[in-house]
Amino acid sequence: MKKLLNSSLLVGAFLFPLLISAQDKPIINATVSGVVLDAKTNERIIGATVSIKGTTNGASTDANGEFALVTGQKLPFTLIVSFIGYIKKELVINDSKVEIRIEQDTKNLADVVVTSRRRQEAVQDIPIPISVIRGVTVEDQGAFNVNRLKELVPTVQFYASNARNTTLNIRGLGSTYGLTNDGIDPGVGYYVDGVYYARPAATALDFIDIDQVEVLRGPQGTLFGKNTTAGAFNVTSRTPTFDPSASFELSYGNKGYIQAKASVSGPLSKKLAARVSFTGTQRDGLLYNTRTQTNINDINNIGVRGQLLFKPTDKINFTFIADVTDQNPVGYGWPVAKVVTTKRAAYRQFNAIIADLGYTIPYKSAFERIIDQDTPSRAGNQLGGLSLNADFKIGGGTLTSTTAWRYWKWDPLNDRDYTGLNSFSISAGTSSHDQYSQEFRYSGKINNKISGVVGAFGLWQDLRTDPVHTEEAGTAQWRFAQSSTSALWKTPGLLDNFGIKTTYDIISSSAALFAQADWAITEKLHVLPGIRYNKDTKKVNYSRVTYGGLQTTDPALLALKNGVYSNQTFDIDANEDNFSGQLTLQYKVNKNVNSFATYSLSYKPIGVNVGGLPTANGRVLTELATVKPEAVSHWEFGVKTKPTASSVLNIVFHNTNIKDYQTQVQTPEPGVNRGYLANAEEVNVLGIEVDGSIRVNNHFTFNGAFAYTDGKYVKFTNAPVPIEEVGGPTAFKDISGSVLPGISKYAGSLGTEITGKGSLFGLKGNYFGGLDVYYRSTFSSSPSPSQFLDIEGYALLNGRVGFRASNGISLFVWSRNLGNKDYYEQLLVALGSAGQIGGILGDPRTYSVTLRFTLN
C-alpha cells in the first residue's frame, strides 16, 4: 500500500512537467464571476447552475445569487446557466465580471446535474437508477446526517443502535442486519469527495458543508473504487472559491437542540484557495435513566473540514482535504419493549428470573422513554483523515489520482441486558481502525463514439481492539445463565465479575482494476460494458481469555462457568479473487424518453467472525470462523421520462439473486457477543421503484417516490431458531421462503413545496413552505423471522416554512415527526435470549428555528 501511495506522488511529479511543457504558452488562471438575476424582478437567484460550455467546469450560485469560476480559458467563451423554473440560457461573455438575467418558464423543468459517471451529466440522461438530494434541501429539512436522509429516499434503509452498530442498506441489501461484526465489508459504498469510507460508523457523521448527495442503486464496481454489491452514496462537499465568501448558521429547537454551522472560503493567492467549514450539534437525551437520574441518548457532535485548492494551470488542480469529527454522546441504552415466552423451562423465563431477583421493570411502555440501567453509557466515536485529489486534463479526458488516509476510534460502554439488574455489567468493544486508499482513474472521450472510465484501486485496512474488548457478568448473571435446577448455580460469587477479554487484529487489503465504456452505436442506442478484477485478503489473529468469577478447581463449577464464557483462539488467512462486470443497453427513444437494461455480476469479499464463535458439546466451532463471499447476479430494466416539460417520471424494475448471502444470526450463548456471521444458501430481492416530480406552476412543486421490495430467503436450511423457539428440541431450522430482515414491502415518500415572492422586515426575497410524508410498511427485525420481532408500519410527517432574502439572510422553521408518532426503528433480542427484547425508539416530534447568513 505504501508503494501505491508513493506512486500517486510519482505520477503527479512525472505528469506535471510534461503537461506544463506541452503547452505553447502558460495559461494564467482567471476568475470569472458574476450574479444571476430574475429577468423580470431583478431578484437574485440562489442555486442556479453556471458552467462553461464544452467543459466540466461549473458552479452554483450562492445565497447572494453569485458564482465564481476559475479558468485558464481565454475570453470570449460561452456560459450555460440553468435553474429549476427558468429557461436554460447560453451566452457568450467577453468580461470576467458578468450579470446574467434568466427568464421564468412555467412550462419546463430543469435537469439535475450529477457526476457519478465522473463527468457532469443530466440525471435523466444516464442509465443508472439514482436519487439526488441537493445540499440546500438537506439543510432546510434538518436532515443533517444519513439517518434523517432516508426519509427522502424510500429505497434506503438505515438502522443504528449506536454509531458502530450501523446498517446502511439499499433495497434491503448491503450490510448484515442487527449488530455489527467487524469482519464483514459493507455492500453499500459510502464516498465523500471521492474517498471511500470503509467503516459503517462513518455514516453516523453530521454532514459538513455538503453540496449534493447522490444515491446510486444497484451494484457499483466499474465506476467506483471499491466494489459495492448494493449501491453507493456519493457525497460531495462545497469546494474552495477564489472569491471571498462566508456563511453562518444557528439553529435552536426543542429537546435542547442547538446547532451551529460556519464556512469561510477565499483566495490565499492567485492560484491557491481555501475553505474551512465547521458544524456542531447538541441535543438533550431522549431517554431518562432513573438509576443515574440523567438523560441519555443525546447528541454531542463537533466536526471540522479544511480544504486547499491549488490550480497551477487550467488543466491541473490539486485539492487537499483534512477533516475530523468527534461524537461524545451519553449513550446508548434502550428500554425493554416486550417480553417473549420461550420454550425453555418455566424457571428460565424472563419474568420468573426477575421475580426471583426481586426486580420490577419501572415502566409499562417503552414509549415512556424511561430506563433504569445500572451501567454508565458512553459511545465515543471519532473519525478523521487526510486526502489529496489531483486532476490532470489530458486529451479528451481527465486523469485523477485520489490518495487518502482515514482513521476511526470507538470507545463505548453498554448495558446489554436492558434492565437495572447487574446481569451483564460491562460491554465495551473499544476499537481502532486505519485505512489507506489509492485510486487512479482516467475518464473521458476516446472519439466521437466512445467514452468511458478506466482505473485502479487499492485499499489497506488495519482494524483492531484498542486495546481489548471486555464483556463482564454481574452478580445477577447466575440466575439468567441458570440452565438446571442444580444448587451449584447458587454458589456464592460463581459468576461475579466473570468475563472475557478479547483481542484481535484484522489486516485486510483490496486491489482492483476496473473499466467501463459508453459506445454510441447510434445517437439513440448505446452499449455500456464494464469489467472489474478484484483481489481481497484478510488476516486475523483472534484470542479470547476468561477472567474473574469464583476461583475454583471443581470440574462441575468450571463447567457452569464455561457454559457462559470460554477461551477461544484462532487465526485466519483468507484470500479471494474474482472477475465481475456488467452490460447495459441504453436506448433513447427521444429527448423525453430514456430506457435502459442492465445485467451485472458482482462479489462481496470473504467475511471473518470476530464476535465469538458458538460451541457444540463443549467444542468451539472454528469452521465458522470464515464466511464465504457473496456472489450477486443482478438485472434491472428502467425508463426515465419527461411526460411534460414540467414533470419527470422514472420507473425501474430490479431483481437481485445472491448465492452464499452473508447474514448475521443470534445465538443464546452470551459468549457470542454480537451474533455470528453465516451464509444463507440463496436469497432474492425483487422490486419496482417509481419516482417523479411535477411543477404545477411557478410556485408549486410536487415530488414523490414509491418502492415495492420483496426480499426472501430462497434457501436457508440451517438458520438459528427465533427467540420464541429458543429451548426447543433443535437450535436450527429451515427458514427458506421467509422474508429478509429490515425490508418493508411498501415504502414511499410524497412532498410538496410552495414558493412565493415577498418581503420580511423590509427585506425582499422568497417565502417557502413544504410538507413531506414518509411511509413504510411492516418489516421483520430478526434474521430468523419471529412473530414477536415484526415492527408495525408507520408514517412520518415533516415540514418546513421560511423566508430567503435576496441579501443572503434566511430564516426558517423545520419540524420532524410533526404527528409525534411512537414507532420502533429496531427490536433487539437481549444477550442470552432470556426473553426480553430491547426497543430502539424513533425520535419524537422535534423542531427548530434556523437563522442563516451568507455573504461575499
Buried (B, 14 or more C-beta within 10 A) or exposed (E): BEEBBEBBEEBBEEBBEEBEEEEEEEBEBBBBBBBBBBBEEEBBBBBBBBBBEEBBBBBBBBBBBBBBBBBBBEEEBEBBBBBBBBBBBEBEBEEEEBEBBBEBBEEBBBBBBBBBBBBBBBBBBBBBBBBBBBBBBBBBBBBBBBBBBBBBBBBBBBBBBBBBBBBBBBBBBBBBBBBBBBBBBBBBBBBBBBBBBBBBBBBBBBBBBBBBBBBBBBBBBBBBBBBBBBBBBBBBBBBBBBBEBBBBBBBEBEBEBBBBBBBBBBBEEEBBBBBBBBBBBBBBBBBBBEBBEBBBBBBBBBBBBBBBBBBBBBBBBBBBBBBBBBBBBBBBBBBBBBBBEBBBEEEBBBBBBBEEBEBEBBBEEBBEBBBBBBBBBBBBBBBBBBBBBBBBBBEEBBBBBBBBBBBBBBBBBBBBBBBBBBBBBBBBBBBBBBBBBBBBBBBBBBEEEEBBBBBBBBBBBBBBBBEBBBBBBBBBBBBBBBBEEEEBBEBEBBBBBBBBBBBBBBBBBBBBBBBBBBBBEEEEEBBBBBBBBBBBBBBBBBBBBBEBBBEBEEEEBEEBBBBBBBEBEBEBEBEBEBEBBBBBBBBBEEEBBBBBBBEBBBBBBBBBBBBBBBBEEEEBEBEBBBBBBBBBBBBBBBBBBBEBEBBBBBBBBBBBBBBBBBBBBBBBBBBBBBBBBBBBBBBBBBBEBBBBBBBEEBBEBBBBBBBBBBBBBBBBEBBBBBBBBBBEEEBEBEBBEBBBBBBBBBBBBBBBBBBEBEEBEEBBBBBBBBBBBBBBBEBBBBBBBBEBBBBEBBEBBBBBBBBBBBBBBBBBBBBBBBEEBBBBBBBBBBBBBBBBBBBBBBBBBBBBEBBBBBBB
